[in-house]
Amino acid sequence: MIVVAGGGVVGLHVGMALAGLPKRPPIFVCEREPSLGAHTSGRNSEVIHAGFAYPVGSLKARLCVEGNALTYEWLGRLEVPYRQDGKWIVALDSDDLPALAKVLEVGAGCGVPLLREASAAEMARSEPACLPFPGVVYSGSSGLMDTAEYLHALERYFSAQQDCYFLAPCALKAIDPEKRVVTTTRGAIDYQVLVNAAGLWADEVYRMAGGPRAFRIKPFKGEYYTWRRGPVRSMVYPVPRRYAPGGAEDARQVSCMGIHVHRAVSGDVFVGPTQIELDWEQKGDYRITTPREEFAREASRFCAVRDPESLSPAYAGNRPKLYEDGKPVGDFHVVREGYHVHLLGIESPGLTAAPALGRYVAGLVGEAMS
């Protein structure tokens, strides 16, 4: 058997990619929670990212750009609601203009399509309620999806493939790497290859499997508020934190786009996310602690907020940021160690990169099986 630990968007795409391998054994995707998307997959902005925010040559940039096109293909195939109406990246003041230029420079280096400079007049026609900005970039390949429906559609598709089984709840309790046996809450499973796509708990699975490196996952909380009658029509983002002065030297900022405003596929308008560094053991802490006033202040950088009481706490999610020897890594880390394939630090843009990650992992599993 092939066992995939983790039944989020990434684990399901891995399972689907593995289902296409020739002469492969049965595949079991094991999800620790009874419901889909209980953690990272179901607690994010639902944004389909373009890939301009990540370092040129990084795995995040490469798999995000590849995954962007693949994600739209899968959303169409599975008939999941989505919108590809683009993203506005804005310079909030003149000091942001060099960082905005960096968006175009890095985007070109990463091969991001449909990324261009836009005029203030063009943005005003699309987002008339927004304030005037000294500079604007438009990302035409960015979009939004219904993540809950995506998860359920992926699970249905995977489970319909021959000898493919989705088990939930089914948590890993122990791994014997020599005998290649994983003990779960549903019993023991022999495996030929084990794929670790456990998200926030991928470091724990790595250690169970006898991984020799000092990897740890630290949760970084992102909180969201809803904005009742918020006037934004699509997505309006500040320049990524990494392009601000000193940001490129801080690996914790690589996936941080800053607090933005967007209208979800559902029609609800959201403000967020924050980025709050939690303690190592707070992976399941989804409390919202940032006051409404701070979200109102952030939203007012984009549009006038006439009634702060129109903002209400919505939800929070934790990014699984990867550290090694106590230092942030800043990129996806996907590695095969014998008969184990580990996906570590799969934070944003993991939702977008998931189908490309699936293909990448399928290649590594093919090597392990041969």
Buried (B, 14 or more C-beta within 10 A) or exposed (E): BBBBBBBBBBBBBBBBBBBEBEEBBBBBBBBBBEEBBBBBBBBBBBBBBBBBBBBEEBBBBBBBBBBBBBBBEBBEEBEBEBBBBBBBBBBBEEEBEBBBBBBBEBBEEBEBBBBEEBEBEEBBEBBEEBBEBBBBBBBBBBBBBBBBBBBBBBBEBBEEBEEBBBBBBBBBEEBBBEEBBBBBEBEEBEBBBBBBBBBBBBBBBBBBBEBEBEBBBBBBBBBBBBBEEBBBBBBBBBBBBBBBEEBBEBBBBBBBBBBBBBBBBEEBBBBBBBBBEBEEEBBEBBEBEBEBEBBBEBBBBBBEBEEBEBBEBBBBBBBBBBBBEEEBBBBBBBBBBEBBBBBBBBBBBBBBBBBBBBBBBBEBBBEBBE
